Amino acid sequence: MISIIIPTLNEEKYLEDTFKSLAKLGDLPHEIIISDGGSTDHTLDIVKRYNAKIVIWDKPGVRQTFGQAKNAGAAAATGEYLLFMDADVVLKNPRLDLEIILQKFEHEPMLGALSVPLKVRPEYAELRDYFFIEPLNWWYLISNNIFNFATASGEFQMFRADLFRKAGGFNETLIAGEDNDVFHRMSKVGKFTIFAGVYAYHSCRRPHKIGWFKLYLMWAKNGLSVTFRDKAAYKEWTVVR
């Protein structure tokens, strides 16, 4: 079974579409776990309509880190596989895509985790996105699958649950960069890869708000800081909704 874990914080704009996409999984064994960091909009009302599990952050007024949100969802999970998805991510063919990914895991016993290339959801796409996403996809593909850097974006991440827990889960102290950190540690207990057979479609809300060039620089700065200093380069990662 796949445990699909979605961290949320005021995601009413996107979450309904995500649930509608996941509804197409049909009888493929899965559970959906929402790990909410204190939403004040209609996020939880949407979750209740779809009968998903809810894990709620128990420290009101304290900003939950991405690592804390993801680990809380993982703690409630019962599946053999853990799939962490952003709330604005959808799959083009959810059942077929996850069946293909499961086959990838089954055929490669040493595979502990994978991520997939990204595409922009058509309803949010801007022309500039295509000039930045494809180079990003190629960077992750080459740096991981050829040079074994164990780095990836965090929109879509799937793990074998036992190896995820063996690696210690996400670093809850990191404000950002927890995805790269966990992939690096996962690579020590199992193989990590970028699987190009499936795409994750997301809204691109952060680069649209911040700008691609600025975001590239922020990612680079934070990635280097996490790699060489074991700490994020920023005290806060701005919420973009």
C-alpha positions as a printed NumPy array, in Angstrom:
array([[  0.   ,   0.   ,   0.   ],
       [  1.063,   3.592,  -0.692],
       [  0.68 ,   6.208,   2.026],
       [  0.27 ,   9.563,   0.278],
       [  1.339,  12.351,   2.643],
       [  0.449,  15.948,   1.816],
       [  1.666,  18.784,   4.06 ],
       [ -0.793,  21.681,   4.094],
       [ -1.03 ,  25.258,   5.312],
       [ -3.92 ,  27.272,   3.853],
       [ -4.172,  25.226,   0.646],
       [ -7.84 ,  25.786,  -0.213],
       [ -6.946,  27.092,  -3.68 ],
       [ -5.25 ,  23.871,  -4.78 ],
       [ -6.266,  20.975,  -2.534],
       [ -9.603,  20.147,  -4.158],
       [ -7.865,  19.503,  -7.496],
       [ -5.276,  17.325,  -5.768],
       [ -7.976,  15.171,  -4.174],
       [ -9.855,  14.894,  -7.478],
       [ -6.652,  13.701,  -9.125],
       [ -5.994,  11.11 ,  -6.419],
       [ -9.591,   9.862,  -6.63 ],
       [ -8.602,   8.377,  -9.99 ],
       [ -6.414,   5.837,  -8.164],
       [ -9.553,   3.74 ,  -7.757],
       [ -8.904,   0.507,  -5.878],
       [ -5.11 ,   0.797,  -6.014],
       [ -4.246,   0.26 ,  -2.323],
       [ -3.516,   3.65 ,  -0.808],
       [ -4.294,   6.029,   2.011],
       [ -4.169,   9.828,   2.015],
       [ -2.753,  11.636,   5.033],
       [ -2.987,  15.403,   5.384],
       [ -0.394,  16.858,   7.739],
       [ -1.716,  20.327,   8.5  ],
       [  0.397,  23.084,  10.   ],
       [ -2.458,  25.228,  11.314],
       [ -4.63 ,  26.232,   8.362],
       [ -7.073,  29.077,   8.957],
       [ -8.883,  28.882,   5.6  ],
       [-11.13 ,  26.074,   4.274],
       [ -8.338,  23.517,   3.882],
       [ -9.58 ,  21.195,   6.628],
       [-13.176,  21.462,   5.407],
       [-12.01 ,  20.147,   2.04 ],
       [-10.065,  17.322,   3.696],
       [-13.103,  16.2  ,   5.69 ],
       [-15.179,  15.94 ,   2.512],
       [-12.696,  13.435,   1.12 ],
       [-12.391,  11.38 ,   4.304],
       [ -8.6  ,  11.514,   4.472],
       [ -6.581,  11.084,   7.634],
       [ -5.669,  14.378,   9.298],
       [ -2.642,  15.054,  11.465],
       [ -2.752,  18.554,  12.969],
       [  0.232,  20.524,  14.28 ],
       [ -0.175,  20.835,  18.035],
       [  1.757,  24.064,  18.629],
       [ -0.452,  26.995,  17.589],
       [  1.505,  30.15 ,  16.871],
       [  4.726,  28.244,  16.124],
       [  5.626,  27.832,  12.451],
       [  5.925,  24.15 ,  11.572],
       [  8.915,  23.168,   9.439],
       [  8.491,  21.08 ,   6.301],
       [ 10.391,  18.262,   7.983],
       [  8.084,  18.282,  10.993],
       [  5.   ,  18.216,   8.756],
       [  6.29 ,  15.349,   6.647],
       [  7.524,  13.286,   9.583],
       [  4.185,  13.729,  11.368],
       [  2.415,  12.365,   8.309],
       [  4.882,   9.476,   8.047],
       [  4.297,   8.59 ,  11.71 ],
       [  0.604,   8.081,  10.952],
       [  1.263,   6.07 ,   7.774],
       [  0.709,   2.324,   7.469],
       [  1.868,   1.799,   3.876],
       [  4.918,  -0.022,   2.588],
       [  5.685,   3.058,   0.512],
       [  5.568,   6.712,   1.51 ],
       [  4.738,   9.285,  -1.168],
       [  5.216,  12.923,  -0.163],
       [  3.405,  15.359,  -2.47 ],
       [  2.929,  19.103,  -2.341],
       [ -0.684,  20.217,  -2.108],
       [ -0.571,  21.84 ,  -5.557],
       [  0.74 ,  18.728,  -7.344],
       [ -1.349,  16.471,  -9.589],
       [ -0.555,  13.483, -11.777],
       [ -1.707,  13.195, -15.37 ],
       [ -2.652,   9.518, -15.062],
       [ -2.575,   8.852, -11.299],
       [ -3.268,   5.122, -11.264],
       [ -1.038,   4.273, -14.224],
       [  1.745,   6.558, -12.991],
       [  1.853,   5.009,  -9.519],
       [  1.605,   1.482, -10.915],
       [  4.643,   2.226, -13.103],
       [  6.526,   3.591, -10.085],
       [  5.625,   0.549,  -7.992],
       [  6.96 ,  -1.697, -10.75 ],
       [ 10.186,   0.315, -10.666],
       [ 10.56 ,  -0.381,  -6.94 ],
       [  9.648,  -4.06 ,  -7.33 ],
       [ 12.195,  -4.601, -10.102],
       [ 14.991,  -2.825,  -8.209],
       [ 15.205,  -4.206,  -4.645],
       [ 18.025,  -1.799,  -3.749],
       [ 15.993,   1.259,  -4.757],
       [ 15.133,   3.158,  -1.581],
       [ 13.706,   6.399,  -2.941],
       [ 12.926,   8.268,  -6.13 ],
       [ 11.712,  11.563,  -7.429],
       [ 10.372,  12.466, -10.864],
       [ 10.742,  15.37 , -13.337],
       [  8.367,  18.305, -13.072],
       [  5.99 ,  19.979, -15.482],
       [  3.821,  23.063, -15.053],
       [  0.101,  22.497, -14.744],
       [ -1.35 ,  23.904, -17.991],
       [ -3.84 ,  26.171, -16.223],
       [ -0.996,  27.972, -14.442],
       [  1.687,  27.81 , -17.121],
       [  3.564,  30.87 , -18.316],
       [  5.919,  30.891, -21.303],
       [  8.982,  31.587, -19.128],
       [  8.379,  28.412, -17.093],
       [  9.474,  26.141, -19.915],
       [ 12.883,  27.818, -20.126],
       [ 13.591,  27.105, -16.461],
       [ 11.89 ,  23.796, -15.647],
       [ 13.525,  21.673, -18.321],
       [ 17.103,  22.712, -17.378],
       [ 16.165,  21.993, -13.764],
       [ 14.884,  18.544, -14.71 ],
       [ 18.059,  17.777, -16.65 ],
       [ 20.228,  18.986, -13.777],
       [ 18.528,  16.615, -11.347],
       [ 18.557,  13.749, -13.825],
       [ 22.266,  14.053, -14.649],
       [ 23.501,  14.962, -11.163],
       [ 21.675,  12.028,  -9.586],
       [ 21.565,   9.248, -12.134],
       [ 25.099,   9.79 , -13.424],
       [ 27.03 ,  11.493, -10.623],
       [ 25.03 ,  10.183,  -7.635],
       [ 24.641,  13.573,  -5.939],
       [ 21.319,  12.486,  -4.329],
       [ 19.542,  15.808,  -4.764],
       [ 16.077,  16.687,  -6.008],
       [ 13.187,  19.098,  -5.657],
       [ 10.611,  18.352,  -3.013],
       [  7.303,  18.415,  -4.894],
       [  7.117,  14.626,  -5.339],
       [  9.181,  12.121,  -3.339],
       [  8.539,   8.403,  -2.854],
       [ 10.34 ,   6.131,  -0.386],
       [ 10.351,   2.592,   0.855],
       [  8.915,   3.174,   4.325],
       [ 11.375,   0.903,   6.134],
       [ 14.426,   2.574,   4.609],
       [ 12.967,   6.042,   5.154],
       [ 12.68 ,   5.286,   8.853],
       [ 16.107,   3.646,   8.922],
       [ 17.579,   6.853,   7.505],
       [ 15.894,   8.871,  10.263],
       [ 13.242,  10.641,   8.207],
       [ 13.406,  14.36 ,   7.487],
       [ 15.606,  16.746,   9.443],
       [ 13.036,  18.768,  11.366],
       [ 15.422,  21.611,  12.185],
       [ 15.886,  22.689,   8.562],
       [ 13.749,  25.624,   7.435],
       [ 14.302,  24.536,   3.817],
       [ 16.401,  21.928,   2.044],
       [ 15.013,  19.003,   4.021],
       [ 14.351,  17.173,   0.743],
       [ 17.986,  17.268,  -0.396],
       [ 19.151,  16.335,   3.083],
       [ 16.951,  13.248,   3.34 ],
       [ 17.849,  12.1  ,  -0.173],
       [ 21.528,  12.342,   0.697],
       [ 21.028,  10.215,   3.822],
       [ 18.739,   7.803,   1.989],
       [ 21.475,   7.209,  -0.588],
       [ 23.547,   5.64 ,   2.196],
       [ 20.951,   2.956,   2.994],
       [ 19.536,   2.406,  -0.5  ],
       [ 19.729,   3.62 ,  -4.079],
       [ 18.142,   6.956,  -5.022],
       [ 17.151,   7.905,  -8.559],
       [ 15.229,  10.364, -10.691],
       [ 12.659,   8.288, -12.568],
       [ 11.86 ,   9.878, -15.922],
       [  8.916,   7.573, -16.666],
       [  6.454,   9.803, -14.793],
       [  5.976,  13.58 , -14.462],
       [  4.571,  15.531, -11.518],
       [  2.55 ,  18.591, -12.501],
       [  2.616,  21.57 , -10.148],
       [  1.449,  25.164, -10.08 ],
       [  4.866,  26.897, -10.121],
       [  3.414,  29.342,  -7.579],
       [  6.761,  30.071,  -5.896],
       [  8.751,  31.015,  -9.025],
       [  5.75 ,  32.994, -10.278],
       [  5.725,  34.987,  -7.033],
       [  9.469,  35.308,  -6.432],
       [ 10.888,  35.034,  -9.935],
       [ 12.84 ,  32.163, -11.446],
       [ 16.29 ,  33.782, -11.311],
       [ 15.928,  34.781,  -7.668],
       [ 14.57 ,  31.358,  -6.742],
       [ 17.446,  29.596,  -8.511],
       [ 19.887,  31.66 ,  -6.44 ],
       [ 17.976,  30.891,  -3.232],
       [ 17.969,  27.162,  -3.991],
       [ 21.695,  27.201,  -4.739],
       [ 22.558,  29.149,  -1.603],
       [ 20.428,  26.966,   0.619],
       [ 21.605,  23.73 ,  -1.003],
       [ 25.247,  24.603,  -0.413],
       [ 24.517,  25.588,   3.164],
       [ 22.707,  22.339,   3.925],
       [ 25.423,  20.281,   2.233],
       [ 28.438,  21.902,   3.874],
       [ 27.032,  23.395,   7.101],
       [ 24.118,  21.062,   7.902],
       [ 21.866,  24.077,   8.329],
       [ 19.582,  26.164,   6.163],
       [ 20.824,  29.455,   4.771],
       [ 17.573,  31.189,   5.737],
       [ 15.772,  31.74 ,   9.045],
       [ 12.399,  31.574,   7.308],
       [ 11.105,  30.132,   4.022],
       [  8.339,  32.465,   2.89 ],
       [  4.853,  30.969,   2.531],
       [  3.513,  31.496,  -1.   ],
       [ -0.21 ,  31.03 ,  -1.624]])
